[in-house]
Structures are given as C-alpha cells and as structure tokens.
C-alpha cells in the first residue's frame, strides 16, 4: 500500500485488544483483518497476547503467506530496574526476532545517573538485538518515567549508539504538552516508527481536533528514511470504521 511513499501503514492490537482479551478474536484473526482493511500489517503486544508462546510460528507463517508485516511492541523498559525486568527485555528481543518483526518497541524507564551500570545493560541489549537482526526502538510514553523529549535525548546521548532507534508517539507528546514537530526535528535521523493517534479528537482518529496532525505528518513524510506508520488509537465498538477513517485521512493528504 503506497499511501505515502517509503511508508508502510499498520494497525495495532490496541484496536481489538478487548476482543483479544475476552477470546472473541486471536492474533491470527488480526492478520485477516489487516488484509480486509488494506493495511500493511499489525502491531502485536505480549501483554494482551495470552498464548503468544504457542502461536508465534503460526502468526509468522500467516503473515508471510498474506505478505503482512508484524511489529512487536511490549511494555519492557530499556533501562531495567532489576534482574527480572532484564530477563524479560532479552526475552522480548528473542520473540521479536522469532516473529519476524524488524524491531522491538520498548519504553525508556527511569533514568539513572550517567555512571550507573544499568546503562551497560542497555548497551548489551542493543548489541544483542543487533546480533538477532533487529533494532530496539524507544518510545515516549505519556505517563511513566522516560516520557519527555529531554529524557529521550539524554538517553541517546549517554548510549551513543546509532543502533538505538526511535518511535515517535505523536499523541503522547501532545498529551504531555511537548511540541511534536520539535521532537521530530531533534530525533529525526533515528526515527523508524511512529504511533499515530489524535487525543484531541473524541474518536482518536487522525484529523480534526486541536492537534496539528497535517503539520506533524508533513514533517514525518519528509524524513528520507523508511518509517512505519502505526494507528494506535483505541478501537471502541467499531474499530474497522476508525481504521478506515484514518486511512482515508492519509489518502486525502495526497490529493
């Protein structure tokens, strides 16, 4: 789908999370939904995916058959607070690689002093992911430590690795009162993923409300590297309608 040149558009399990959690749908079904809706793939997450260990191979095989992308995102923190969270981060790297995702999306976590050995774990994880053929991609959450642009930039400066990439969640920056366009300009070379949602709109879909979505997308579209676009608004009672509205918004921008 060439909605935007050099971009691929995916939906998220977020649109169908309640149906996944109550057993109405499986992650395999989401790939069929992606095909029906004409998006390029699906962002899956470990947390709502109860049987992920048993379904990884099936999901990868079906994605390949349908020629759809799988993106893997979890709530793991890049800066691990203890041995258990460190093990989970490395486990998630393994899963992302196994499922065929080009990267693992993570959050930053609470920033330690620059001299802390927790940064060494971060560097180890980045190298481990690279050896597995994927990137680690860091997102700005809306409510937990590590959510601000300054924290993201500080982490990038401390780690000093071009292998650490960035996911820009435009809605989270908006909710935190941070200029998203400025964030993109500061992080631009590292951005390979973005969560598109509109918290200023009642439905969360692209367009409308106080959020300058057209301006933000103009800046994102202008990035020369490959960037995946992911719809990350909630699904509500009619997720297909919300996905279709947002697809239409992207298509209208090209006219």
FENLINLIN-V984654 format. One line per field, one symbol per residue. psi: psi as a letter, one per 30 degrees, with the letter a starting at -180 (. if undefined). burial: # if it has 24 or more other C-alpha atoms within 12 Angstrom, else .. Layout:
# FENLINLIN-V984654
psi=???
burial=???
This chain:
# FENLINLIN-V984654
psi=jhekkgkkklllfefgeeeeeggellfeeeeeeeeefglfakjlkeegieheeffeeeeeeeeeefhlkkkkklgkkejkfleeeeeeeeeeeeeeeefgkflkklleakkllffkfffeeeeeeeeeeeffgllkkkkjlfflkgfleeeeeeeeeeehkffjlkkjjeeeeefggkjeeeeeeegeffkglkjjliffkefflkllafkieeeeeeeeffkflkkkkkkglleafieeeeeeeeeeeeeeff.
burial=#.##..###########.##.....##########.##########.##..#...#..##.##..#.##############....#.###.####################......##.######.###.#.#########...####.###.##.##...#############..####.##..##############..#####...####.##.###.#..##########...##.######.##.....
